[in-house]
Amino acid sequence: MRLGSYRLELKKRRVLRPWQALLNAVMAIVAALFLFGFIFILAGLNPIDAYQRIFSYAFFNEFGLPLTVNRFVFLLLCTYAFIIPFRAGLWNIGMTGQLYIGALLAYGVFYAFDVNQLNTPHPPAILLLPLAVLGAAVGGALIGAIAGYLKGKYNTNEIVVTMMLNFMAFWFVSFMIKDGGIFMNAGGRGESFELPDALHMPLLFDVPITIFFALAAGLFLYYLFSRMRLGFEIRAYGQNPNAAAYAGISRFRVPVLVFVMGGVLAGLAGYHYFAAVPGVYKIARNYAFFGDMAFYGIICGLISQGNPLGAVPVAFLFGGLSVGGRFVQGALGMSFGVDYALLGVLMITLVAFQFFYRYKIVVVNTNREKADVGVLGTKS
């Protein structure tokens, strides 16, 4: 494209520096908020006022901030469940099924000790909570292992497998908590039994301590991919499975391992929201909402380019916008789904801006080019 004496060229990037990735993400967010502002205008609202309410409630309000942090922990764990296979060149689309089964196995631990029965003694929380957390991790790992095994053994498409497992897990949860399922609430409300006060996860500033699971996972993954041999094997497999196999890296072990690790973290995400978040403490009848929310972990992982530490602010932003969007929907009397629409526009815009992770626009001065050619001609 020519603009007077200048020409715009598209060139492939050789290196993407961290500040360039950050700048690209910021520009994408600004563009998404600008585009979504037209929805507020069509609704007869001032976009500046609407955004002020969203960010104020999500990040500075004493009631909204804990909701944002809880949503952030959930999204960050789902993001890590995606990032680990992603670094191996594989796509985990099954965080939803993994978190569902993780939550079910956690409640299976509670059920095994008669927590669903009123006034029935059970082990103290210091023993039962770690068992439930372990159950959630094992549940997610088992579902992840299915996809990893089929990929490693038969090279089955992991996207198809994980999506199918999502649907199977969804209906299995429905079977367990509704219409006479063994986890059904005594009130028959289409949800699981509620955890007693004694089995609530301890809180720190109104946030369950599962936040430390997510933050510790981020630090571990950063160390794994930057310093450990296993991280090198995962990255090598992701860059070229054939070359990795030639170097002695197992084409079976890596897919199984990354999907198991991802499943563990997705299972913990299921425990976090259904057994640790204040006001929930059950597998709620709207569990599908959180299954859908898990897919935003894919977007957070792509935006952060698979960097575990870079995923932290992205997941926090997405968590806040989902909470603030739902709040402004009610506060301003807007139609249902503002939070979904906002995250959807943000998601599409951020994915579109991924183009600039690989390419850059260069401005070339055609007059200078001609002068340089003339100089070369004179010398020759």
C-alpha positions in Angstrom: 0.0 0.0 0.0 1.3 3.5 -1.0 0.8 6.7 1.0 2.5 9.4 -1.0 6.2 8.9 -0.9 5.8 6.0 1.7 4.9 2.4 1.2 3.5 0.0 3.8 4.9 -3.5 3.8 4.0 -6.6 5.8 7.0 -8.5 7.0 7.2 -11.7 9.1 8.6 -11.2 12.6 11.8 -13.0 13.4 11.5 -12.4 17.1 8.6 -11.2 19.3 9.9 -9.4 22.3 7.9 -9.4 25.6 7.2 -5.6 25.3 5.9 -6.1 21.8 3.5 -8.9 22.9 2.3 -6.7 25.8 1.7 -3.7 23.5 -0.2 -5.9 21.0 -2.4 -7.2 23.8 -3.1 -3.7 25.2 -4.0 -2.4 21.7 -6.3 -5.4 21.2 -8.1 -4.7 24.5 -8.5 -1.0 23.6 -9.9 -1.9 20.2 -12.3 -4.4 21.7 -13.6 -1.9 24.3 -14.0 0.7 21.5 -16.0 -1.7 19.4 -18.2 -2.9 22.3 -18.9 0.7 23.1 -21.3 0.8 20.1 -23.5 -1.8 21.9 -23.9 0.6 24.8 -24.6 3.5 22.4 -27.3 1.4 20.6 -28.8 0.7 24.1 -29.0 4.5 24.7 -26.2 4.4 27.3 -23.0 6.4 27.7 -20.1 4.0 27.0 -17.7 5.9 29.3 -20.2 5.6 32.2 -20.8 1.9 31.5 -17.1 1.1 31.5 -16.6 3.1 34.6 -19.2 1.0 36.4 -17.8 -2.2 35.0 -14.2 -1.6 36.1 -15.2 0.1 39.4 -17.4 -2.8 40.5 -15.0 -5.6 39.3 -11.7 -4.3 40.6 -12.4 -1.7 43.3 -15.8 -2.6 44.9 -15.6 -4.5 48.2 -18.3 -6.9 47.0 -17.2 -7.2 43.3 -13.5 -7.7 43.9 -13.8 -11.0 45.7 -16.0 -12.2 42.9 -13.4 -11.2 40.4 -10.6 -12.9 42.3 -12.7 -16.1 42.5 -13.4 -16.0 38.8 -9.7 -15.3 38.2 -8.6 -18.4 40.1 -11.0 -20.5 38.1 -9.9 -19.0 34.8 -6.2 -19.2 35.6 -6.4 -22.9 36.4 -8.3 -23.6 33.2 -5.7 -21.5 31.3 -2.9 -23.6 32.7 -4.9 -26.8 31.8 -4.7 -25.5 28.2 -1.2 -24.2 28.2 0.6 -27.4 29.2 -0.6 -29.4 26.2 -0.4 -26.3 24.0 3.4 -26.1 24.7 3.5 -29.7 23.3 1.7 -28.6 20.1 -1.6 -30.2 21.3 -5.0 -28.7 22.0 -6.9 -29.4 25.2 -10.5 -28.4 24.5 -11.6 -30.6 27.3 -11.1 -28.4 30.4 -14.9 -28.4 30.8 -15.2 -32.2 31.1 -12.1 -32.4 33.3 -13.4 -29.9 35.8 -16.8 -31.6 35.8 -15.4 -35.0 36.7 -13.0 -33.4 39.1 -15.9 -31.8 41.0 -17.8 -35.1 40.9 -14.9 -37.1 42.4 -14.4 -34.4 45.1 -18.1 -34.8 46.0 -17.7 -38.5 45.8 -15.1 -38.3 48.6 -17.6 -36.3 50.6 -20.4 -38.8 49.8 -18.2 -41.7 50.8 -17.9 -40.2 54.3 -21.7 -39.5 54.6 -21.4 -35.8 54.3 -24.7 -35.7 52.4 -26.5 -37.1 55.5 -27.6 -34.6 58.1 -26.3 -35.0 61.6 -24.0 -37.8 60.6 -20.4 -37.7 62.0 -17.6 -37.5 59.5 -13.8 -37.0 59.7 -12.5 -33.5 60.5 -11.9 -31.0 57.7 -8.1 -31.2 58.1 -8.3 -34.8 56.8 -11.3 -34.6 54.5 -10.5 -31.5 52.6 -7.1 -32.7 51.3 -8.8 -36.0 50.3 -11.4 -34.1 48.3 -8.8 -31.9 46.6 -6.9 -35.0 45.7 -10.1 -36.6 44.4 -10.7 -33.5 42.2 -7.1 -33.7 40.8 -7.5 -37.4 40.1 -10.8 -37.0 38.4 -9.5 -34.3 36.0 -6.3 -36.4 35.4 -8.4 -39.5 34.5 -10.3 -37.7 31.8 -7.1 -36.0 30.5 -5.4 -39.4 30.4 -8.0 -40.7 28.0 -7.3 -38.0 25.5 -3.5 -38.3 26.0 -3.5 -42.1 25.7 -5.5 -42.0 22.4 -3.3 -39.3 21.0 0.0 -41.0 22.0 -1.1 -44.6 21.1 -3.2 -44.1 18.0 -2.6 -40.4 17.0 -6.3 -39.7 17.5 -7.3 -36.1 17.0 -7.2 -34.7 20.5 -9.7 -31.9 19.7 -12.4 -34.3 18.7 -11.7 -36.6 21.7 -11.8 -33.8 24.3 -14.9 -32.3 22.9 -16.7 -35.6 23.0 -15.5 -36.1 26.6 -17.0 -32.7 27.5 -20.5 -33.8 26.4 -20.2 -37.2 28.2 -19.1 -35.5 31.4 -21.9 -32.9 31.2 -24.6 -35.6 31.0 -22.9 -37.7 33.7 -23.0 -34.7 36.1 -26.7 -34.3 35.2 -27.3 -38.0 36.0 -25.5 -37.7 39.4 -27.2 -34.6 40.7 -30.7 -34.6 39.2 -33.7 -36.9 39.1 -32.7 -39.2 41.9 -29.0 -39.2 41.4 -27.0 -40.2 44.4 -25.5 -36.6 44.8 -28.9 -34.9 44.5 -29.8 -32.2 46.9 -32.4 -33.3 49.5 -34.6 -30.4 48.4 -34.7 -31.8 44.8 -33.5 -28.6 43.3 -31.5 -30.2 40.5 -28.1 -29.7 42.2 -25.8 -31.6 44.5 -26.0 -31.7 48.3 -24.4 -28.7 50.0 -21.3 -28.9 52.1 -21.7 -28.1 55.8 -19.9 -25.1 57.3 -17.2 -27.3 58.8 -16.0 -28.4 55.3 -15.8 -25.0 53.7 -12.3 -24.2 52.4 -10.6 -21.6 54.6 -10.7 -18.0 53.4 -8.1 -15.3 53.2 -9.7 -11.8 52.7 -12.9 -13.5 51.5 -11.1 -15.6 48.9 -10.5 -19.3 49.4 -7.0 -20.5 49.7 -7.3 -22.3 46.5 -5.8 -19.1 45.0 -2.5 -20.4 46.2 -3.0 -23.6 44.1 -3.3 -21.4 41.0 -0.4 -19.1 41.8 1.9 -22.0 42.8 1.0 -23.8 39.6 2.0 -20.8 37.6 5.4 -20.6 39.3 6.0 -24.3 38.8 5.1 -24.2 35.1 7.4 -21.3 34.5 10.2 -23.2 36.2 9.2 -26.4 34.3 9.4 -24.8 30.8 12.4 -22.7 31.5 14.7 -24.9 33.6 13.6 -28.6 33.7 14.4 -31.4 31.3 10.8 -32.4 31.1 9.9 -28.9 30.0 12.5 -29.1 27.3 11.0 -32.4 26.1 7.5 -31.0 26.0 8.7 -28.0 24.0 10.8 -30.1 21.6 7.8 -32.4 21.0 5.6 -29.3 20.3 8.1 -28.0 17.7 8.6 -31.2 15.8 7.3 -34.6 17.1 9.4 -36.5 14.5 12.6 -34.8 15.4 11.8 -35.2 19.1 11.3 -38.9 18.6 14.6 -39.2 16.8 16.2 -37.6 19.8 14.8 -40.2 22.1 11.7 -38.3 23.4 8.7 -40.7 23.6 5.8 -39.8 21.3 3.5 -41.7 23.7 4.7 -40.4 27.0 4.6 -36.7 26.2 0.9 -36.5 25.1 -0.2 -38.6 28.1 1.8 -36.6 30.5 0.7 -33.1 29.3 -3.0 -34.1 29.2 -2.8 -35.7 32.7 -1.1 -32.5 34.1 -3.7 -30.3 32.4 -6.5 -32.5 33.7 -5.2 -32.2 37.2 -5.4 -28.4 37.1 -8.8 -28.4 35.4 -10.0 -30.8 38.1 -8.8 -28.3 40.8 -10.7 -25.6 38.9 -13.8 -27.7 39.4 -13.1 -28.1 43.1 -12.5 -24.4 43.5 -15.8 -23.2 42.1 -18.1 -25.9 43.3 -16.6 -26.7 46.7 -14.6 -23.6 47.8 -16.2 -20.4 46.6 -18.4 -18.7 49.2 -22.1 -18.9 48.5 -21.8 -22.0 46.3 -20.4 -25.1 48.1 -22.4 -27.4 45.8 -22.5 -28.5 42.2 -25.0 -25.9 41.2 -27.8 -26.5 38.6 -26.2 -23.8 36.4 -22.9 -25.8 36.3 -23.0 -25.5 32.5 -22.2 -21.8 32.9 -18.8 -22.6 34.4 -18.2 -25.2 31.8 -18.7 -22.6 29.1 -16.5 -20.1 31.1 -13.7 -22.6 31.0 -13.3 -22.1 27.3 -12.0 -18.6 28.0 -8.9 -20.4 29.4 -8.1 -21.2 25.8 -8.1 -17.5 24.8 -6.1 -16.5 27.9 -3.5 -19.1 27.0 -3.3 -17.9 23.4 -3.0 -14.3 24.3 -0.2 -15.0 26.8 1.5 -17.1 24.1 1.7 -20.1 26.5 3.6 -18.1 29.1 2.4 -19.2 32.6 3.3 -15.8 34.2 1.9 -13.8 31.3 -1.4 -15.6 31.8 -1.9 -14.2 35.3 -2.9 -10.6 34.3 -4.9 -11.8 31.3 -7.0 -14.2 33.4 -7.5 -11.4 36.0 -8.8 -9.1 33.3 -11.1 -11.6 31.9 -12.4 -12.5 35.3 -13.1 -8.9 36.1 -14.8 -8.2 32.9 -17.1 -11.2 33.3 -18.1 -10.0 36.7 -18.4 -6.4 35.8 -20.4 -7.2 32.7 -23.0 -9.1 34.6 -23.2 -6.3 37.2 -23.7 -3.5 34.6 -26.3 -5.6 32.9 -28.5 -5.4 36.0 -27.5 -1.9 37.1 -28.3 -0.3 33.7 -31.2 -2.5 32.8 -29.6 -4.1 29.8 -30.7 -7.3 28.1 -29.3 -10.6 29.3 -25.9 -11.7 28.1 -23.8 -8.5 28.3 -21.0 -10.3 30.0 -20.9 -13.0 27.4 -21.1 -10.4 24.6 -18.3 -8.3 26.1 -16.0 -11.3 26.5 -16.9 -12.5 23.1 -15.9 -9.3 21.4 -12.8 -9.2 23.5 -12.0 -12.8 22.5 -12.5 -12.2 18.8 -10.4 -9.0 18.8 -7.6 -10.6 20.7 -7.5 -13.6 18.4 -7.5 -11.2 15.4 -4.6 -9.3 16.9 -2.6 -12.6 17.1 -1.8 -11.8 13.4 0.6 -9.1 14.7 2.4 -11.6 16.8 3.7 -13.1 13.6 3.8 -10.1 11.2 4.7 -6.4 11.5 3.9 -3.4 9.4 6.9 -1.6 8.1 6.9 1.9 6.6 9.3 2.3 3.7 10.4 5.7 2.3 10.4 5.2 -1.5 12.4 8.4 -2.0 15.1 7.1 0.1 15.0 3.8 -1.7 15.5 5.6 -5.0 18.3 7.7 -3.6 20.1 4.6 -2.3 19.7 2.9 -5.7 21.1 6.1 -7.4 24.1 6.0 -5.1 24.8 2.4 -5.8 24.5 3.0 -9.5 27.1 5.9 -9.3 29.6 3.8 -7.4 29.3 1.0 -9.9 
